[in-house]
């Protein structure tokens, strides 16, 4: 996993900011360079397709616990759709 993608998860989707659905995340991301936005897109695609990426790895990065891989995958897919496919609302992690 690319270090800048890990940094994005730690910075923007951690325990403190992961529950903030005020609408800042997508505009913030899209204000970065196109290459950074593409790196974040690719990072999401990588972890969503990686069978070894599960709740324990996500918790180490973002300090948010998921009960199982399926719940994490649903959340990651919804976050991807929010950030890159125009979904109207940022998803909330469990809790």
N, C-alpha and C positions, 0 to 999 in steps of 0.2 A: 504494500500500500504506500502510495506517495506521501511523503511527509507533509506537504502543504495541504493535502486532503485531510490527513489526521488533524492538522491544525484547525482546519475549518470545522470539523466535528467538535473538537475541544472548545473552540471559541464560540461557535454559534448554536450548537445543539447540546450543550452541556446541561447539567442539572439546573443551573441558574437561569439560562436563557432558552432552554428547550421548551419551556412551558409558556414563553412569551409569544402569543399569537397576535400581536398588535399590528402585524403587517410589515414590519421593517425588513425581514430577512430577504425576501425576493428582490426588492429594490436595492438593498445593500449589495447583494451578490452581483446583480446585473450592472452595478456601477464599476465593478472591477474590469480589468482587461478581458477581451474575448478569450485569450489563451487561458486565463485563470478560470473563467466560467466553464470553459471546455474541460479543464482539468478536474473541476468539481463534478461535472456531469459524468466524466469517465470514471471517477472514483466511486460515485454512486452505482454506476453500472457494474463495476468490478465487484463491489461488496455484495450486491444483490445476486450476482451469478456465482459467487464463491461459496461452495458448500461448507467450507471450513470457517466462514465468518458467521459467528453466532452471538447470542446474548452476552456471553462472557467477554468477548473481544469488544463489543460495543460498550459495555459497562466500563471497561478499562479506559476507553477513550472519552466517553461522555459522562460517566458517572450516573447513568440512568439504567435501571434494571428492567429487563424484559423477561417474562416468564418462560418463553420458548421461542424457537427460531421462526415459527410461523407468524407470531405476533410481531416480531422484529421485522420480518419481510414485508408484512402489510404496512407497517409504519414507514419503512424505507421507500416502498413503492409510492405511498401517498406523498411523502416528502419530495420525491423525485417529480411527481406530477405537479406538485405545487411550485417547485422551483423552475421547472423546465417546460411544463405542458399547460400552464395557465390555470391550474386548479384554483378555485376561488378562495380556499382557506388553507392556512398552514395546519397540518395535523398536529395533534397533541400526543406526546408519548404516554404510556400507561401511568397510572398513579393517581 
